[in-house]
């Protein structure tokens, strides 16, 4: 039988692991969006590149705001 303290520790560990994974995925999105936008610009699709960069900026701001 688990104690309340043990349950709390497991809940915190699960939260932190999920939070770290979400932040990693957000970071990968921002990185790849910048690379993709550069490719789009090279292909002459500046409007699409701007949209992608805007999405990356919104993701960055969400991470800064909400962690």
KOLLUM-182729 format. One record per residue (C-alpha): residue in one letter; x, y, z. Coordinates in nm, 3 decimals, decimal comma, always signed. Example, Ala and Ser with C-alpha at 12.3 -4.5 7.8 and 13.67 -1.06 7.14 Angstrom:
r->A | c1->+1,230 | c2->-0,450 | c3->+0,780
r->S | c1->+1,367 | c2->-0,106 | c3->+0,714
***
This chain:
r->X | c1->+0,000 | c2->+0,000 | c3->+0,000
r->X | c1->+0,138 | c2->+0,338 | c3->-0,099
r->X | c1->+0,149 | c2->+0,639 | c3->+0,124
r->X | c1->+0,013 | c2->+0,980 | c3->+0,032
r->X | c1->+0,370 | c2->+1,109 | c3->+0,009
r->X | c1->+0,468 | c2->+0,834 | c3->-0,237
r->X | c1->+0,160 | c2->+0,905 | c3->-0,451
r->X | c1->+0,243 | c2->+1,276 | c3->-0,449
r->X | c1->+0,602 | c2->+1,206 | c3->-0,555
r->X | c1->+0,482 | c2->+0,986 | c3->-0,841
r->X | c1->+0,232 | c2->+1,250 | c3->-0,950
r->X | c1->+0,503 | c2->+1,517 | c3->-0,953
r->X | c1->+0,744 | c2->+1,289 | c3->-1,142
r->X | c1->+0,478 | c2->+1,208 | c3->-1,402
r->X | c1->+0,394 | c2->+1,578 | c3->-1,444
r->X | c1->+0,759 | c2->+1,678 | c3->-1,485
r->X | c1->+0,828 | c2->+1,403 | c3->-1,737
r->X | c1->+0,524 | c2->+1,501 | c3->-1,943
r->X | c1->+0,615 | c2->+1,870 | c3->-1,917
r->X | c1->+0,972 | c2->+1,805 | c3->-2,030
r->X | c1->+0,852 | c2->+1,599 | c3->-2,325
r->X | c1->+0,610 | c2->+1,872 | c3->-2,431
r->X | c1->+0,882 | c2->+2,136 | c3->-2,412
r->X | c1->+1,117 | c2->+1,920 | c3->-2,615
r->X | c1->+0,854 | c2->+1,871 | c3->-2,885
r->X | c1->+0,781 | c2->+2,245 | c3->-2,888
r->X | c1->+1,153 | c2->+2,316 | c3->-2,929
r->X | c1->+1,181 | c2->+2,068 | c3->-3,214
r->X | c1->+0,881 | c2->+2,231 | c3->-3,382
r->X | c1->+1,035 | c2->+2,578 | c3->-3,360
r->X | c1->+1,372 | c2->+2,455 | c3->-3,488
r->X | c1->+1,225 | c2->+2,262 | c3->-3,780
r->X | c1->+0,983 | c2->+2,544 | c3->-3,865
r->X | c1->+1,276 | c2->+2,782 | c3->-3,912
r->X | c1->+1,453 | c2->+2,532 | c3->-4,136
r->X | c1->+1,135 | c2->+2,469 | c3->-4,332
r->X | c1->+1,073 | c2->+2,843 | c3->-4,373
r->X | c1->+1,422 | c2->+2,885 | c3->-4,517
r->X | c1->+1,348 | c2->+2,610 | c3->-4,769
r->X | c1->+1,017 | c2->+2,771 | c3->-4,861
r->X | c1->+1,189 | c2->+3,107 | c3->-4,916
r->X | c1->+1,445 | c2->+2,936 | c3->-5,138
r->X | c1->+1,156 | c2->+2,791 | c3->-5,341
r->X | c1->+1,000 | c2->+3,135 | c3->-5,378
r->X | c1->+0,713 | c2->+3,070 | c3->-5,138
r->X | c1->+0,765 | c2->+3,368 | c3->-4,911
r->X | c1->+0,403 | c2->+3,388 | c3->-4,796
r->X | c1->+0,411 | c2->+3,026 | c3->-4,680
r->X | c1->+0,746 | c2->+3,088 | c3->-4,510
r->X | c1->+0,603 | c2->+3,388 | c3->-4,325
r->X | c1->+0,309 | c2->+3,177 | c3->-4,200
r->X | c1->+0,544 | c2->+2,905 | c3->-4,075
r->X | c1->+0,766 | c2->+3,161 | c3->-3,898
r->X | c1->+0,458 | c2->+3,317 | c3->-3,738
r->X | c1->+0,350 | c2->+2,974 | c3->-3,610
r->X | c1->+0,700 | c2->+2,919 | c3->-3,469
r->X | c1->+0,689 | c2->+3,258 | c3->-3,299
r->X | c1->+0,352 | c2->+3,178 | c3->-3,141
r->X | c1->+0,487 | c2->+2,847 | c3->-3,013
r->X | c1->+0,794 | c2->+3,019 | c3->-2,866
r->X | c1->+0,574 | c2->+3,274 | c3->-2,692
r->X | c1->+0,347 | c2->+2,999 | c3->-2,552
r->X | c1->+0,649 | c2->+2,818 | c3->-2,409
r->X | c1->+0,783 | c2->+3,139 | c3->-2,255
r->X | c1->+0,443 | c2->+3,223 | c3->-2,109
r->X | c1->+0,335 | c2->+2,880 | c3->-1,986
r->X | c1->+0,662 | c2->+2,690 | c3->-1,959
***
